[in-house]
Amino acid sequence: MEFNDSPEEAAWRTEVHDFLEKEFPPEFRGRGPRRGPAAAAASEGEGPSEGEGLFRGPNEGDPMKRWRTALTSRGWVAPAWPKEYGGAGLDTKKQFIMNEEFAEFGAMNVGGFGVMMFGPTLIVHGTDDQKKEHLPGILNGSTQWCQGWSEPNAGSDVASVQTRAIRDGDDYVINGQKIWTTGAQFADMMYMLARTDPDAPKHRGISYFMLDMKAPGVTVRPLMTMAGSAVFNEVFFENVRVPARNRLGEENRGWYIGTTTLDFERSSIGSAVGIRKQLEGIIRFSKEHPELSVGSGKHATQIALADRWIEALVARMMSYRVVSMQNAGLIPNHEASMCKLFTSEMGQKIAALGMKLTGMYGTILGGAPQYSAAGRFGTGYIAAVSSTIAGGTSEIQRNIMAQRGLGLPRD
Ligand SMILES: Cc1cc2nc3c(=O)[nH]c(=O)nc-3n(C[C@H](O)[C@H](O)[C@H](O)COP(=O)(O)OP(=O)(O)OC[C@H]3O[C@@H](n4cnc5c(N)ncnc54)[C@H](O)[C@@H]3O)c2cc1C
């Protein structure tokens, strides 16, 4: 692994940096990293809301529109997609550098699930007609996608999905329920898994569909999280008709197409820079308010901050490992799980440290008058809980590391 940028990579870093200096809306500046709901809440200040960037809210503001336009003009909405499909065709190292620079600025990507997960799957598995129909809307932001996989009895074990799809002429008729569907209340389309053959072994009876969220029979019910935001939803299907041309790949082969989407989810490693910025926020706060940690508490805080700082460096090395594997054409597997596990648990430890430092002031949402910034540590602490569940729980990551990394038996 080469840790320093090559001359070409250094030039690329400068190009991204200059672009951000020029184009990133001043309204969003200085408000900390935006990597996901937990980080958004844990980071500095009141930046764009959790939904912005990840998916388009009903009242997308002007700064976000400007930002979207700036990214689109460069093909940077989808940095990883091949150029022929409207992406920037960047190699993994350049994407990583871009992510690092974006995290330094607290800048968010705008493509959401469509760019990160569904688009790449469609490029691999879709027909020409399907690509023509759906890729442009993902790139120009006119079509927002959500991911309909989890169900009340199918989360870690997604292959147990029970939502049924029955063929009826040129359509499939869908009945069932999804849960934890992020952004469903804003989405135009859902990529989803449904059971087409209940008699087949569970992995072989699932098909992959593109479902219109405005179709008759779709009901979306937002779920309020304990962090006080409606990030995700329950989605109910009652005799929803999906045209057969909206099936991706062969009938009953949906699980294998779905694993492609999962690979993209697992390989989109959160930038370690975002975590470091979170920690920097706590260090700054602790310097501004030395009266909050005194005596032995001061010593304990110093040690904890040093420990977290070392871990942030370790997280960076882990990200580098995954990126260098991808750059060498290898597919990170348990390595990506290690990275996800370490960074998500570390994010929780950092959030806990922020809470410990601020004490009771951190529990006042919105902040106490004399420590207005403390409120964000409380929100961040609550929001960080989900980071070890979303995208595969810590237990599932440990299973992958044990079986595929250490070669241990399944049970
Ligand atoms: C912020 C957030 C956003 C999300 N967004 C989406 C979305 O957009 N679309 C979507 O489809 N889903 C989404 N999810 C759902 C997410 O994928 C599931 O929550 C996750 O896969 C876990 O499934 P579950 O909640 O059903 O828990 P379960 O699978 O029921 O697990 C319960 C507990 O049992 C443990 N466990 C389960 N199986 C094993 C095992 N084999 N070995 C050891 N322990 C095990 C788990 O680790 C966990 O502690 C989101 C979740 C979160 C938190």
The ligand as an SDF file (V2000), in Angstrom:
LIG
                    3D

 53 58  0  0  0  0  0  0  0  0999 V2000
  -30.7360    3.5390   10.2550 C   0  0  0  0  0  0  0  0  0  0  0  0
  -31.2640    2.3120    9.5430 C   0  0  0  0  0  0  0  0  0  0  0  0
  -31.6600    2.3970    8.2230 C   0  0  0  0  0  0  0  0  0  0  0  0
  -32.1700    1.2660    7.5610 C   0  0  0  0  0  0  0  0  0  0  0  0
  -32.5930    1.4030    6.2630 N   0  0  0  0  0  0  0  0  0  0  0  0
  -33.1080    0.3230    5.6130 C   0  0  0  0  0  0  0  0  0  0  0  0
  -33.6210    0.4480    4.2800 C   0  0  0  0  0  0  0  0  0  0  0  0
  -33.5920    1.5360    3.6780 O   0  0  0  0  0  0  0  0  0  0  0  0
  -34.1580   -0.6270    3.6880 N   0  0  0  0  0  0  0  0  0  0  0  0
  -34.2090   -1.8420    4.3000 C   0  0  0  0  0  0  0  0  0  0  0  0
  -34.6730   -2.7860    3.6820 O   0  0  0  0  0  0  0  0  0  0  0  0
  -33.7560   -2.0030    5.5780 N   0  0  0  0  0  0  0  0  0  0  0  0
  -33.2200   -0.9460    6.2460 C   0  0  0  0  0  0  0  0  0  0  0  0
  -32.7780   -1.0800    7.5480 N   0  0  0  0  0  0  0  0  0  0  0  0
  -32.9580   -2.3450    8.2240 C   0  0  0  0  0  0  0  0  0  0  0  0
  -31.6720   -3.1120    8.4950 C   0  0  0  0  0  0  0  0  0  0  0  0
  -31.1630   -3.6630    7.2970 O   0  0  0  0  0  0  0  0  0  0  0  0
  -32.0020   -4.1870    9.5240 C   0  0  0  0  0  0  0  0  0  0  0  0
  -32.3840   -3.5180   10.7140 O   0  0  0  0  0  0  0  0  0  0  0  0
  -30.8140   -5.0730    9.8170 C   0  0  0  0  0  0  0  0  0  0  0  0
  -30.5050   -5.8630    8.7000 O   0  0  0  0  0  0  0  0  0  0  0  0
  -31.1010   -5.9990   11.0300 C   0  0  0  0  0  0  0  0  0  0  0  0
  -32.2960   -6.6600   10.8690 O   0  0  0  0  0  0  0  0  0  0  0  0
  -33.4230   -6.6400   12.0110 P   0  0  0  0  0  0  0  0  0  0  0  0
  -33.6120   -5.2450   12.4750 O   0  0  0  0  0  0  0  0  0  0  0  0
  -34.6130   -7.3650   11.4930 O   0  0  0  0  0  0  0  0  0  0  0  0
  -32.7850   -7.4550   13.2140 O   0  0  0  0  0  0  0  0  0  0  0  0
  -32.6960   -9.0310   13.3410 P   0  0  0  0  0  0  0  0  0  0  0  0
  -32.1420   -9.6230   12.0990 O   0  0  0  0  0  0  0  0  0  0  0  0
  -34.0200   -9.5550   13.8010 O   0  0  0  0  0  0  0  0  0  0  0  0
  -31.6410   -9.1920   14.4920 O   0  0  0  0  0  0  0  0  0  0  0  0
  -31.9670   -9.0320   15.8870 C   0  0  0  0  0  0  0  0  0  0  0  0
  -30.7090   -9.3080   16.6970 C   0  0  0  0  0  0  0  0  0  0  0  0
  -30.2720  -10.6690   16.4730 O   0  0  0  0  0  0  0  0  0  0  0  0
  -28.9220  -10.6970   15.9990 C   0  0  0  0  0  0  0  0  0  0  0  0
  -28.7620  -11.7440   14.9870 N   0  0  0  0  0  0  0  0  0  0  0  0
  -29.5730  -11.9960   13.9240 C   0  0  0  0  0  0  0  0  0  0  0  0
  -29.0930  -13.0310   13.2030 N   0  0  0  0  0  0  0  0  0  0  0  0
  -27.9510  -13.4360   13.8120 C   0  0  0  0  0  0  0  0  0  0  0  0
  -26.9860  -14.4420   13.5520 C   0  0  0  0  0  0  0  0  0  0  0  0
  -27.0990  -15.2640   12.4850 N   0  0  0  0  0  0  0  0  0  0  0  0
  -25.9330  -14.5630   14.3950 N   0  0  0  0  0  0  0  0  0  0  0  0
  -25.7910  -13.7450   15.4750 C   0  0  0  0  0  0  0  0  0  0  0  0
  -26.6920  -12.7720   15.7900 N   0  0  0  0  0  0  0  0  0  0  0  0
  -27.7570  -12.6090   14.9630 C   0  0  0  0  0  0  0  0  0  0  0  0
  -28.7100   -9.3310   15.3560 C   0  0  0  0  0  0  0  0  0  0  0  0
  -27.3480   -8.9780   15.3260 O   0  0  0  0  0  0  0  0  0  0  0  0
  -29.5340   -8.4260   16.2660 C   0  0  0  0  0  0  0  0  0  0  0  0
  -28.7810   -8.0890   17.4180 O   0  0  0  0  0  0  0  0  0  0  0  0
  -32.2620    0.0270    8.2420 C   0  0  0  0  0  0  0  0  0  0  0  0
  -31.8510   -0.0660    9.5800 C   0  0  0  0  0  0  0  0  0  0  0  0
  -31.3710    1.0600   10.2340 C   0  0  0  0  0  0  0  0  0  0  0  0
  -30.9710    0.9250   11.6660 C   0  0  0  0  0  0  0  0  0  0  0  0
  1  2  1  0
  2  3  1  0
  2 52  2  0
  3  4  2  0
  4  5  1  0
  4 50  1  0
  5  6  2  0
  6  7  1  0
  6 13  1  0
  7  8  2  0
  7  9  1  0
  9 10  1  0
 10 11  2  0
 10 12  1  0
 12 13  2  0
 13 14  1  0
 14 15  1  0
 14 50  1  0
 15 16  1  0
 16 17  1  0
 16 18  1  0
 18 19  1  0
 18 20  1  0
 20 21  1  0
 20 22  1  0
 22 23  1  0
 23 24  1  0
 24 25  2  0
 24 26  1  0
 24 27  1  0
 27 28  1  0
 28 29  2  0
 28 30  1  0
 28 31  1  0
 31 32  1  0
 32 33  1  0
 33 34  1  0
 33 48  1  0
 34 35  1  0
 35 36  1  0
 35 46  1  0
 36 37  1  0
 36 45  1  0
 37 38  2  0
 38 39  1  0
 39 40  1  0
 39 45  2  0
 40 41  1  0
 40 42  2  0
 42 43  1  0
 43 44  2  0
 44 45  1  0
 46 47  1  0
 46 48  1  0
 48 49  1  0
 50 51  2  0
 51 52  1  0
 52 53  1  0
M  END
$$$$
